[in-house]
């Protein structure tokens, strides 16, 4: 998993590429979410355009990031979710939890 961070106004966009799976990826993502919170970043958009594979542990990583942000009065939303990942979210009913967007501008506007 590779991570690229950029800002758009008050929103931090975290671009992820590669495979989103357990192990070191979980630690990397957890640490990243905590760093964002500590630096006052409470509006986080996870761009999954570069993610081609997610396993159940990868979904758990996203859930952990979401719950950590919410507990710290922040929000985490998803951008560019592939059909394969969208179907995983649908089957697990996580589509009811995660807000997913195909358009970056629309996603950013949703934070206000």
C-alpha positions as CSV (number, residue, x, y, z in Angstrom):
1,X,0.0,0.0,0.0
2,X,1.3,3.4,-1.0
3,X,-0.1,6.6,0.5
4,X,-0.2,10.2,-0.9
5,X,-1.6,13.1,1.1
6,X,-2.8,16.4,-0.2
7,X,-5.0,19.2,1.0
8,X,-8.0,20.8,-0.6
9,X,-9.2,23.6,1.7
10,X,-10.2,22.1,5.0
11,X,-10.2,18.5,3.6
12,X,-7.3,16.2,3.7
13,X,-7.3,13.8,0.8
14,X,-5.4,10.5,1.3
15,X,-4.7,8.7,-1.9
16,X,-4.1,5.0,-1.4
17,X,-2.7,2.7,-4.2
18,X,-1.9,-0.9,-4.3
19,X,-3.5,-3.6,-2.2
20,X,-5.3,-2.7,1.0
21,X,-4.7,-5.7,3.3
22,X,-3.6,-6.4,6.8
23,X,-0.2,-6.5,8.5
24,X,1.9,-3.5,8.0
25,X,-0.9,-1.7,6.0
26,X,-3.1,-1.7,9.1
27,X,-0.3,-0.2,11.2
28,X,0.5,2.4,8.6
29,X,-3.1,3.5,8.1
30,X,-3.8,3.6,11.9
31,X,-0.7,5.7,12.5
32,X,-1.7,8.0,9.6
33,X,-5.2,8.6,11.0
34,X,-3.8,9.4,14.5
35,X,-1.2,11.8,12.9
36,X,-4.0,13.6,11.1
37,X,-6.1,13.9,14.2
38,X,-3.1,15.2,16.2
39,X,-2.5,17.8,13.6
40,X,-6.1,19.0,13.7
41,X,-7.2,17.4,10.4
42,X,-10.8,16.3,11.0
43,X,-12.2,16.1,7.5
44,X,-10.6,13.1,5.7
45,X,-11.4,11.8,2.2
46,X,-9.8,8.5,1.3
47,X,-9.2,8.2,-2.4
48,X,-9.3,4.5,-3.4
49,X,-8.8,5.1,-7.1
50,X,-5.5,3.2,-7.0
51,X,-6.7,0.3,-4.9
52,X,-7.3,-2.8,-6.9
53,X,-7.7,-5.3,-4.1
54,X,-9.2,-5.2,-0.6
55,X,-9.6,-8.2,1.7
56,X,-11.6,-8.4,4.9
57,X,-8.7,-7.0,6.9
58,X,-8.5,-4.1,4.5
59,X,-12.1,-3.4,5.1
60,X,-11.4,-3.5,8.8
61,X,-8.6,-1.0,8.3
62,X,-11.2,1.4,6.8
63,X,-13.7,0.8,9.6
64,X,-11.0,1.5,12.2
65,X,-10.0,4.7,10.5
66,X,-13.7,5.8,10.3
67,X,-14.5,5.0,14.0
68,X,-11.2,6.7,15.2
69,X,-12.1,9.8,13.3
70,X,-15.7,9.8,14.5
71,X,-14.6,9.4,18.2
72,X,-12.4,12.4,17.7
73,X,-15.2,14.5,16.3
74,X,-14.0,14.1,12.7
75,X,-15.3,12.5,9.6
76,X,-13.9,10.0,7.0
77,X,-15.5,9.5,3.6
78,X,-14.5,7.4,0.6
79,X,-13.8,8.6,-3.0
80,X,-13.4,6.6,-6.2
81,X,-14.6,3.3,-4.8
82,X,-14.3,0.5,-7.5
83,X,-17.3,-1.7,-8.3
84,X,-15.5,-4.6,-6.6
85,X,-15.0,-2.6,-3.3
86,X,-18.5,-1.1,-3.6
87,X,-20.0,-4.6,-3.7
88,X,-18.0,-5.6,-0.6
89,X,-19.4,-2.6,1.2
90,X,-22.9,-3.5,0.0
91,X,-22.8,-7.1,1.1
92,X,-21.4,-6.2,4.5
93,X,-23.9,-3.3,4.8
94,X,-21.0,-0.9,5.3
95,X,-22.4,1.2,2.5
96,X,-24.9,2.4,5.1
97,X,-21.9,3.6,7.2
98,X,-19.4,5.0,4.6
99,X,-20.3,7.9,2.4
100,X,-18.9,7.1,-1.0
101,X,-18.4,9.6,-3.9
102,X,-17.3,9.4,-7.5
103,X,-16.7,13.1,-7.8
104,X,-14.0,14.8,-5.7
105,X,-15.6,18.2,-5.7
106,X,-18.9,16.8,-4.5
107,X,-17.1,14.8,-1.8
108,X,-15.3,17.9,-0.6
109,X,-18.5,19.9,-0.6
110,X,-20.2,17.2,1.5
111,X,-18.0,18.0,4.5
112,X,-19.5,21.5,5.0
